[in-house]
């Protein structure tokens, strides 16, 4: 974590001391710009995948005859696992399967969920998507079963379908091919496919962070990626290393981590404060004066006192204000 005072101390090494004489010829200049300046908290995060889903045997048990490969991605209609030669199919939905679906069952959200999947897979041209398991629903189930080389029954037995929120990635096999698996036995663990970063913030910092805040992520190979805060927990947890901390989840929105990289440590710069449409100059253009004051040097005008605001170390800018300072004005910066 980097508090504002620490940021100032950390960046002081980049600030020049007030020169005893005018800058020598050949010093570079840069214009004062009007832009957004952000103060960022730098933390270590863990790169992983969103969501955790453990699939257990929901119907009749049997012998595990097939399991998906760890790291593989499954989409709607894919085989979650196979038990005694019976395929268990992935469909999308938030409600778990809990009963056999067939003609005569009471209306329910699980029927609605099934019908949405049948329609999405192209098996429900005449199907009305509602909560009722109708004759049209039964025919759509038959068409799906026939296309998937499943026994054509027009009914969906408990354990024939697994509902998960969307595409999933195989995280681990929890059973062995050839081993028996009874009702309730855990078979496969999945994650979502979206890449996320979990970080833990100190309680003093967390209140300044909001869902939707942008972040900059430095991946293990040094590549920069963009991200956005999606969740800030309202409940603190205890960390052996840090004490009480606030879990924060970040979704990557730009940049591609190395394929298969999971549970890797990354560096995250979270925007904790943002000042929009302010004047800014490169941090090295500041000239330190006694008493903690600062100037910038404008060719032909000499030293101009400035009041500094936020430091944006990622962008290399500092917010400045002061009489006589204007957008587009040239100020001196040390040569690179």
Secondary structure by P-SEA (a helix, b strand, c coil): cccaaaaaaaacccccccccccccccbbbbcccbbbbbbbbbbbbbbbbcbbbbbccccccccccccccccccccccccccccccbbbbbbbccccccccccccccccaaaaaaaaaaaaacccccccccccccaaaaaaaaaaaaaaccccccccccccbbbccccccccccccccccccccccccbbbbccbbbbbbbbcccccccccccccccccccccccbbbbbcccccbbbbbccccbbbbbbbbbcccccccccccbbbbbbbbcccccccccccccccccccccccccccccccbbbbbbccccccccbbbbbcccccccbbbbbccc
